[in-house]
Amino acid sequence: MVTSRTIANGILKAVAVIAAIYFLYHFLSLIKPVLIYIVIALILTLIGTPLLKFLKRRLKFNNLFATITTLFFFVLLIAGFIMMFVPLILSQGQNLSLLNTASIEAQIRHLITEVSIFLESNNIDSKAMMQDSDLASKLNLNFIPNLLNFVLGTLSSLGIGLASVLFITFFFLKDRAMFTRGVKRILPPAQEDKILNSIDKTNTLLSRYFIGLLLQLFIVFILYLIVLLIFGVENALVIAFLCAVLNIIPYVGPLIASVLAAALTMLSNIGGDFQSEILPTTIYVLIGFWLVQVIDNNLTQPLIFSNSVNSHPLEIFLVILIAGFLFGIMGMIIAVPLYTILKVIGKEFFPDNRIVKQLTKHI
């Protein structure tokens, strides 16, 4: 029999649960940077684990020295990326100052004028389009100094975040065995083997996935760089790197990279004739980028990803597509790792399910 006391207790419990969820959400929002540091550290740990094992098994390093060497490898990579951007920052620092924003505006206005002349020569009424959009009058680059200050502030925060991530990664790599023992103590005995097997398989597959992702980005970076160097685009190294990083976003990233490469190519050739120099070079760069994307989409990406997570290329494509529709760009980025985790859990806890059997037969 349901009494008023039972109903009151139920309401109080529901209110308590809602309040707990709210405070937990608020707490997690406050420590969001820390959670991001931990996630990045976990990814670095997964990438560094094969190197750590190689150093310990093949070169007979002890655990501490192998961990330090792995972390030093990450530091060298990060330092290399930073040094890659130093020449660009030094060469463009003067142009980014407040005194030169007028010069940059004049260059872009000149480019807009060249585009208008080209359109008019091909019987396209560009004046109406320009007047409707009033693009030239809206062009104002005085925001650049503020943006530069924001970037410098972000870099300062990035320094703190980078130190935190490397510190966390060090202990994740060094004390993996201790963490495993700690997890075993709190697991229910009946599910201990399944959970530990899931964690072990997930670590292996995600390590292969993130290493495969780095390999794919490196291949795309080299191909982009070759295209830009062939056509003499300034700051080719940095542009190729930025466009390659955009490939982290499946399918959408390469399109953004093409637009970015086209815009930077046109701006780097300001001063030349639009019809005979700027436009042909931009078209050639775009064709080159599209060829790189054809190679990546049909060769490197399916081979690397399907082999790293033991999934069919069509399966990966559908997962990324569905995640994109449901959760946008962030969903596309995390789709493959999350799907891999779910497959491993399904195989361990629901091994007799027909659908799970079919999807996990290669794991």
C-alpha positions, 0 to 999 in steps of 0.5 A: 500500500502506497502511503503519503510517507512513501510518496514523500520519500520518493519525491525527496529522493528524486529531488536529491538525485536531481540536485546531485546531478546539477551540482555534479554538472556544475562541478565538472563545468568548473574543472573542465580544463582539468578534464581536457588535460586528462583526456589529452594525457590519456591520448598521449599515453595510448600513443606512447605505450607502444614506444614504452613497451619497445624500450622496455622489451627490446632495449631493456630500459627500466620502467622509469627511464623508458617513461622519461625517454617516451616523454622526451620524444613527445617534448621534441615533437611539440618543440618541432611544431612550435619552431615550425611556426616561429619563422611565420610569426616573426615574418608576419609580426610587423604586418599584424601590428596596428600600424599595418592593418591599413596596408593589409586592408589595401591588399585585400581591397586590391584582390577584390578589385582584381576579382571584379575585373576578372568577372566583368571580363567574363560577362558576369555582373560583379558590381551588383554583387559587390554593391549588395554585399558592400564588402569593401566598406565592411572590410575592417581589420582593426580587430587584428591587434586584439586577436593577436593579444588573445592569441598571446594570452592563449599561448600563455595558458597553453604553456600551463596546460602543456606542462600539466598534460606532460606531468599527467602523462608521465604518471599515466605511463610510469604507473600503469601497473599500479593503476591496474592493481587499484582498479582490480581492488574496486571491481566486483569479482564476478565482472573483474575479468571481463572489465580488465579484458575490455580495458586491455583490448581498448588500450590496444585498439585505441593505441593503434588508432591514434598512431594510425591517425598520426601516420595519416596526418603525416602522409597528408601533410607531406602531400600538401607540402609537395603541392604547395612547394611545386607552385611556390606558395609562401609559408608552404610548411605552415599552410600544409601543417594547418590543412593536414591538422584539419583532416582530423575532422573526417570528410568536412576537414579536407573541404575546409582545408581546401578553402583555407589553402585557396585563400592563403594562396591568393593572399600570398600572390597579391601584387601579381596579375589576377587572371594570369598569375593569382587565379591559375596558381590558386586553381592548380593548388586546389586541384592538387589538394583535391588529388591528395584528398582522393588518395587519402579518402580512397587509399590511406584513410581506409587502410590505416583506420580499418586495420587499426581498429579492425573495422570495415571501411564502410562501417567506419564511414557510416559511424562517422556519418551518423555521429556527424548528424547527431552531434556535429563536428565533435561527434565526427572526431570522436566517432571511431574511438567511441565506437571501438570502445562500445564494440569491445564492451559488447564483445566482452559482455554480450558475446552471444548476441548475433549483431555483436558477434557480426560486428566484433568478429575481427576483434 
